[in-house]
Amino acid sequence: MNALFHTPLSAPALFVGKVDATHERTTPCPRTLEQAFGPAAVGGVIVPLPEPAHLHRAADTALYIVGVIGIGAALVFNNFQ
């Protein structure tokens, strides 16, 4: 926010040395994968997720019926408002 509005200093600015300002930058700075995400990013092990179990036909039918009832209720209550 300070970069948008010019604010005069109450005292003259003094050069006090070099500072590592990579954390204060608004533009990206080049880093290695390990610097950006830690050591686990390079040597990490990818574990695949198991296949999702398919719902039974009764559960599919129940979800369909509940959806139709929900849409019907929404249409009925929407007409009363």
DRENLUMMI-39930 format. One record per atom (N, C-alpha, C): residue number from 1; atom name; y, z, x. Coordinates in pm, 1 decimal. Each point is the difference from the previous one (the first is absolute). Example, Ala and Ser with C-alpha at 12.3 -4.5 7.8 and 13.67 -1.06 7.14 Angstrom:
+------+------+----------+----------+----------+
| bafi | miro |       c2 |       c3 |       c1 |
+------+------+----------+----------+----------+
|    1 |    N |   -569.0 |    780.0 |   1319.0 |
|    1 |   CA |    119.0 |      0.0 |    -89.0 |
|    1 |    C |    120.0 |      0.0 |     90.0 |
|    2 |    N |    105.0 |    -72.0 |    -35.0 |
|    2 |   CA |    119.0 |      6.0 |     82.0 |
|    2 |    C |    109.0 |     73.0 |    -77.0 |
+------+------+----------+----------+----------+
// end
This chain:
+------+------+----------+----------+----------+
| bafi | miro |       c2 |       c3 |       c1 |
+------+------+----------+----------+----------+
|    1 |    N |   -119.0 |      0.0 |     82.1 |
|    1 |   CA |    119.0 |      0.0 |    -82.1 |
|    1 |    C |    125.0 |      0.0 |     86.2 |
|    2 |    N |     -8.1 |     57.7 |    120.8 |
|    2 |   CA |    116.9 |      3.6 |     87.4 |
|    2 |    C |     36.6 |   -138.9 |     50.1 |
|    3 |    N |    -96.2 |    -91.1 |      5.5 |
|    3 |   CA |     29.5 |   -133.5 |     48.8 |
|    3 |    C |     81.5 |    -80.5 |   -101.7 |
|    4 |    N |     -5.0 |     38.0 |   -125.7 |
|    4 |   CA |     73.9 |    -73.4 |   -102.0 |
|    4 |    C |    147.3 |     36.9 |     -4.8 |
|    5 |    N |     31.5 |    125.0 |     28.1 |
|    5 |   CA |    137.2 |     48.4 |     -9.1 |
|    5 |    C |     47.7 |     45.6 |    136.7 |
|    6 |    N |    117.0 |    -47.7 |     37.3 |
|    6 |   CA |     57.1 |     41.3 |    128.6 |
|    6 |    C |     59.1 |    139.7 |    -13.4 |
|    7 |    N |    -48.8 |     90.9 |     83.3 |
|    7 |   CA |     51.0 |    136.8 |      0.7 |
|    7 |    C |     58.1 |     28.2 |    137.5 |
|    8 |    N |    128.5 |     28.0 |      9.5 |
|    8 |   CA |     57.9 |     28.4 |    131.8 |
|    8 |    C |    -51.9 |    133.3 |     54.6 |
|    9 |    N |    -18.3 |      4.8 |    132.6 |
|    9 |   CA |    -47.8 |    121.8 |     64.1 |
|    9 |    C |    114.6 |     97.5 |     20.5 |
|   10 |    N |    -29.9 |    129.2 |     -8.6 |
|   10 |   CA |    104.0 |     99.6 |     21.3 |
|   10 |    C |     25.0 |     22.0 |    149.0 |
|   11 |    N |    -95.9 |    -35.1 |     85.2 |
|   11 |   CA |     15.1 |     12.3 |    145.0 |
|   11 |    C |    -46.8 |   -130.5 |     63.2 |
|   12 |    N |     44.5 |    -32.6 |    118.3 |
|   12 |   CA |    -44.7 |   -123.6 |     63.0 |
|   12 |    C |   -150.2 |      6.1 |     32.2 |
|   13 |    N |    -67.3 |   -112.8 |    -11.7 |
|   13 |   CA |   -143.2 |     -5.7 |     27.3 |
|   13 |    C |    -24.4 |      5.8 |    149.6 |
|   14 |    N |   -101.3 |     73.8 |     40.8 |
|   14 |   CA |    -36.0 |     13.6 |    140.6 |
|   14 |    C |   -140.0 |    -55.8 |     22.1 |
|   15 |    N |    -20.7 |    -66.0 |    114.3 |
|   15 |   CA |   -131.8 |    -49.8 |     35.7 |
|   15 |    C |    -78.8 |    115.1 |     59.9 |
|   16 |    N |   -113.4 |     33.9 |    -63.8 |
|   16 |   CA |    -77.4 |    115.6 |     46.7 |
|   16 |    C |   -135.6 |    -38.9 |     58.0 |
|   17 |    N |    -32.1 |   -127.9 |      6.7 |
|   17 |   CA |   -126.3 |    -41.8 |     57.9 |
|   17 |    C |    -76.4 |    -90.4 |    -94.6 |
|   18 |    N |   -121.5 |    -35.8 |     42.6 |
|   18 |   CA |    -81.8 |    -89.9 |    -81.0 |
|   18 |    C |    -89.2 |     80.2 |    -92.5 |
|   19 |    N |    -19.5 |    -53.2 |   -119.5 |
|   19 |   CA |    -82.7 |     65.6 |   -100.3 |
|   19 |    C |    -99.2 |   -102.2 |    -53.1 |
|   20 |    N |   -124.6 |     40.5 |    -18.5 |
|   20 |   CA |    -99.9 |    -87.9 |    -61.5 |
|   20 |    C |     23.1 |      1.6 |   -150.1 |
|   21 |    N |     57.3 |   -107.3 |    -52.3 |
|   21 |   CA |     36.3 |     -5.8 |   -141.3 |
|   21 |    C |    -93.5 |    -91.3 |    -78.2 |
|   22 |    N |   -125.9 |    -13.6 |     43.4 |
|   22 |   CA |    -90.4 |    -88.9 |    -72.5 |
|   22 |    C |    -32.3 |     52.9 |   -139.1 |
|   23 |    N |     10.2 |    130.5 |    -20.8 |
|   23 |   CA |    -25.9 |     56.2 |   -132.4 |
|   23 |    C |    120.2 |    -13.6 |    -92.8 |
|   24 |    N |    115.3 |    -31.4 |     54.0 |
|   24 |   CA |    122.1 |     -8.1 |    -79.2 |
|   24 |    C |     40.5 |   -144.6 |    -27.6 |
|   25 |    N |    -83.2 |    -95.9 |     37.7 |
|   25 |   CA |     35.5 |   -141.0 |    -15.5 |
|   25 |    C |    -24.9 |    -47.0 |   -143.1 |
|   26 |    N |     81.9 |    -91.7 |    -44.4 |
|   26 |   CA |    -22.7 |    -61.9 |   -130.2 |
|   26 |    C |    -76.7 |   -130.7 |     14.4 |
|   27 |    N |     -7.2 |    -53.5 |    121.9 |
|   27 |   CA |    -76.7 |   -121.8 |     24.8 |
|   27 |    C |   -133.8 |     39.1 |     62.0 |
|   28 |    N |   -104.0 |    -78.3 |    -23.1 |
|   28 |   CA |   -130.4 |     34.7 |     56.1 |
|   28 |    C |     -1.7 |    -12.6 |    151.2 |
|   29 |    N |    -73.5 |     87.7 |     65.2 |
|   29 |   CA |    -16.3 |     -7.6 |    144.6 |
|   29 |    C |   -148.1 |    -22.4 |     29.0 |
|   30 |    N |    -33.7 |    -79.8 |    101.6 |
|   30 |   CA |   -139.6 |    -31.7 |     26.6 |
|   30 |    C |    -76.5 |    122.2 |     49.1 |
|   31 |    N |   -117.8 |     22.5 |    -60.7 |
|   31 |   CA |    -88.4 |    108.7 |     40.5 |
|   31 |    C |   -143.0 |    -51.2 |     -0.2 |
|   32 |    N |    -84.8 |     66.9 |     75.5 |
|   32 |   CA |   -141.4 |    -35.2 |     -4.4 |
|   32 |    C |    -60.5 |     60.2 |   -126.5 |
|   33 |    N |   -121.0 |    -43.6 |    -31.5 |
|   33 |   CA |    -68.4 |     51.9 |   -117.8 |
|   33 |    C |    -24.7 |    150.2 |     13.0 |
|   34 |    N |    -34.5 |     43.2 |    120.4 |
|   34 |   CA |    -25.7 |    142.6 |     21.1 |
|   34 |    C |    128.2 |     82.7 |    -10.3 |
|   35 |    N |    112.6 |    -53.1 |     47.4 |
|   35 |   CA |    126.7 |     71.4 |    -12.1 |
|   35 |    C |     43.1 |      9.9 |   -145.8 |
|   36 |    N |    -25.1 |   -103.8 |    -77.2 |
|   36 |   CA |     45.8 |     -1.5 |   -138.3 |
|   36 |    C |    -85.7 |     87.4 |    -90.6 |
|   37 |    N |   -134.2 |     -3.0 |     17.4 |
|   37 |   CA |    -87.3 |     66.5 |    -96.0 |
|   37 |    C |    -91.9 |    103.8 |     61.6 |
|   38 |    N |     13.7 |     26.3 |    128.2 |
|   38 |   CA |    -81.1 |    102.6 |     64.2 |
|   38 |    C |   -128.6 |    -56.5 |     58.4 |
|   39 |    N |    -73.4 |     84.3 |     71.1 |
|   39 |   CA |   -119.7 |    -48.6 |     68.9 |
|   39 |    C |   -112.5 |    -41.2 |    -94.0 |
|   40 |    N |     -2.3 |     48.8 |   -122.2 |
|   40 |   CA |   -107.0 |    -36.0 |    -93.0 |
|   40 |    C |     13.5 |   -143.7 |    -49.0 |
|   41 |    N |    116.5 |    -60.6 |     14.5 |
|   41 |   CA |     19.2 |   -136.5 |    -47.5 |
|   41 |    C |    -77.9 |   -100.1 |     84.3 |
|   42 |    N |    -20.2 |     30.0 |    127.8 |
|   42 |   CA |    -69.2 |    -92.7 |     88.6 |
|   42 |    C |   -150.4 |     23.9 |     -2.8 |
|   43 |    N |    -42.0 |    125.1 |      8.7 |
|   43 |   CA |   -141.5 |     29.6 |      9.6 |
|   43 |    C |    -61.1 |     48.5 |   -129.7 |
|   44 |    N |     67.3 |    -20.7 |   -111.1 |
|   44 |   CA |    -50.4 |     49.4 |   -127.8 |
|   44 |    C |   -120.4 |    -78.4 |    -48.8 |
|   45 |    N |    -81.7 |     64.6 |    -81.1 |
|   45 |   CA |   -117.7 |    -63.3 |    -57.0 |
|   45 |    C |     27.3 |    -27.8 |   -147.0 |
|   46 |    N |    -26.8 |   -122.5 |    -43.5 |
|   46 |   CA |     21.1 |    -37.6 |   -139.0 |
|   46 |    C |   -129.6 |     24.0 |    -75.8 |
|   47 |    N |      7.6 |     83.4 |   -102.7 |
|   47 |   CA |   -116.7 |     30.6 |    -82.1 |
|   47 |    C |     19.5 |    -69.3 |   -134.5 |
|   48 |    N |    -86.3 |    -94.6 |    -36.2 |
|   48 |   CA |     18.4 |    -69.4 |   -128.0 |
|   48 |    C |    -31.0 |     91.8 |   -117.2 |
|   49 |    N |     71.2 |    -21.4 |   -108.9 |
|   49 |   CA |    -24.4 |     77.0 |   -121.1 |
|   49 |    C |   -123.8 |    -53.2 |    -70.7 |
|   50 |    N |    -72.2 |     86.0 |    -70.3 |
|   50 |   CA |   -116.6 |    -49.5 |    -73.0 |
|   50 |    C |     43.4 |    -86.0 |   -119.0 |
|   51 |    N |    -91.2 |    -83.2 |    -46.1 |
|   51 |   CA |     28.2 |    -84.0 |   -115.9 |
|   51 |    C |     21.5 |     87.9 |   -122.6 |
|   52 |    N |    101.8 |    -28.9 |    -80.6 |
|   52 |   CA |     20.9 |     81.9 |   -120.2 |
|   52 |    C |   -113.8 |    -22.1 |   -100.2 |
|   53 |    N |    -41.0 |    108.3 |    -61.2 |
|   53 |   CA |   -107.2 |     -9.1 |    -99.6 |
|   53 |    C |     54.8 |    -64.1 |   -126.5 |
|   54 |    N |    -75.1 |    -90.4 |    -58.1 |
|   54 |   CA |     44.2 |    -67.3 |   -122.0 |
|   54 |    C |    -21.7 |     92.5 |   -120.0 |
|   55 |    N |     92.3 |     -2.4 |    -92.1 |
|   55 |   CA |    -12.6 |     82.3 |   -119.7 |
|   55 |    C |   -112.6 |    -52.9 |    -89.1 |
|   56 |    N |    -59.6 |     86.4 |    -73.0 |
|   56 |   CA |   -102.9 |    -41.1 |    -94.5 |
|   56 |    C |     63.9 |    -74.1 |   -116.9 |
|   57 |    N |    -79.5 |    -73.5 |    -73.5 |
|   57 |   CA |     51.7 |    -77.7 |   -112.4 |
|   57 |    C |     63.0 |     90.3 |   -105.5 |
|   58 |    N |    -54.8 |    120.5 |    -18.5 |
|   58 |   CA |     56.9 |     92.5 |    -98.8 |
|   58 |    C |    138.8 |     45.7 |     43.6 |
|   59 |    N |     17.8 |     24.3 |    127.9 |
|   59 |   CA |    131.5 |     42.3 |     49.2 |
|   59 |    C |    100.4 |   -113.8 |    -11.2 |
|   60 |    N |    -44.0 |   -123.7 |     28.8 |
|   60 |   CA |     88.6 |   -116.1 |    -16.1 |
|   60 |    C |     44.6 |    -15.1 |   -144.9 |
|   61 |    N |    -94.5 |     14.9 |    -92.1 |
|   61 |   CA |     30.6 |    -13.2 |   -142.7 |
|   61 |    C |     95.2 |    109.9 |    -45.4 |
|   62 |    N |    -23.2 |    122.7 |     46.9 |
|   62 |   CA |     87.2 |    111.5 |    -38.3 |
|   62 |    C |    142.2 |    -22.3 |     51.1 |
|   63 |    N |     13.9 |    -48.4 |    123.6 |
|   63 |   CA |    134.5 |    -26.8 |     53.2 |
|   63 |    C |     69.0 |   -109.7 |    -79.1 |
|   64 |    N |    -73.7 |   -102.6 |    -40.0 |
|   64 |   CA |     58.3 |   -107.0 |    -79.9 |
|   64 |    C |     47.2 |     52.0 |   -135.2 |
|   65 |    N |    -81.7 |     81.5 |    -66.1 |
|   65 |   CA |     35.8 |     54.3 |   -131.6 |
|   65 |    C |    121.9 |     90.6 |     10.3 |
|   66 |    N |      3.1 |     84.9 |    101.6 |
|   66 |   CA |    115.8 |     89.3 |     18.9 |
|   66 |    C |    126.3 |    -82.0 |     26.0 |
|   67 |    N |    -12.3 |   -107.9 |     75.5 |
|   67 |   CA |    116.5 |    -86.2 |     25.2 |
|   67 |    C |     51.8 |    -65.2 |   -126.0 |
|   68 |    N |    -91.3 |    -50.9 |    -83.4 |
|   68 |   CA |     41.0 |    -64.0 |   -126.2 |
|   68 |    C |     64.6 |    101.2 |    -92.8 |
|   69 |    N |    -57.1 |    120.4 |     -9.6 |
|   69 |   CA |     59.0 |    104.8 |    -84.2 |
|   69 |    C |    137.2 |     39.4 |     52.7 |
|   70 |    N |     14.0 |      9.7 |    133.0 |
|   70 |   CA |    129.9 |     36.3 |     58.8 |
|   70 |    C |    106.8 |   -103.6 |    -27.9 |
|   71 |    N |    -35.5 |   -127.0 |     13.2 |
|   71 |   CA |     97.0 |   -106.2 |    -28.9 |
|   71 |    C |     35.5 |     -0.5 |   -148.2 |
|   72 |    N |   -100.6 |     18.1 |    -87.1 |
|   72 |   CA |     27.2 |      6.0 |   -144.0 |
|   72 |    C |     90.2 |    116.5 |    -35.7 |
|   73 |    N |    -25.4 |    117.7 |     59.2 |
|   73 |   CA |     84.0 |    116.9 |    -27.5 |
|   73 |    C |    142.5 |    -22.6 |     48.3 |
|   74 |    N |     14.6 |    -63.5 |    115.9 |
|   74 |   CA |    134.5 |    -27.6 |     51.8 |
|   74 |    C |     75.4 |    -94.8 |    -92.8 |
|   75 |    N |    -70.0 |   -100.7 |    -53.6 |
|   75 |   CA |     65.9 |    -92.7 |    -91.5 |
|   75 |    C |     37.2 |     67.1 |   -131.4 |
|   76 |    N |    -87.0 |     87.7 |    -50.6 |
|   76 |   CA |     28.3 |     68.5 |   -126.6 |
|   76 |    C |    117.3 |     95.9 |     18.0 |
|   77 |    N |     -1.7 |     80.0 |    104.4 |
|   77 |   CA |    108.9 |     98.6 |     20.4 |
|   77 |    C |    130.6 |    -67.8 |     39.8 |
|   78 |    N |     -6.5 |   -118.4 |     58.7 |
|   78 |   CA |    120.5 |    -72.4 |     35.5 |
|   78 |    C |     69.6 |    -50.4 |   -125.5 |
|   79 |    N |    -73.7 |    -31.7 |   -103.9 |
|   79 |   CA |     60.4 |    -48.6 |   -125.1 |
|   79 |    C |     71.0 |    111.2 |    -75.8 |
|   80 |    N |    -36.0 |    126.0 |     20.5 |
|   80 |   CA |     61.0 |    111.4 |    -71.9 |
|   80 |    C |    132.5 |     44.0 |     63.6 |
|   81 |    N |     30.5 |    -48.6 |    116.8 |
|   81 |   CA |    123.3 |     46.7 |     65.3 |
|   81 |    C |    117.4 |    -86.6 |    -31.8 |
+------+------+----------+----------+----------+
// end
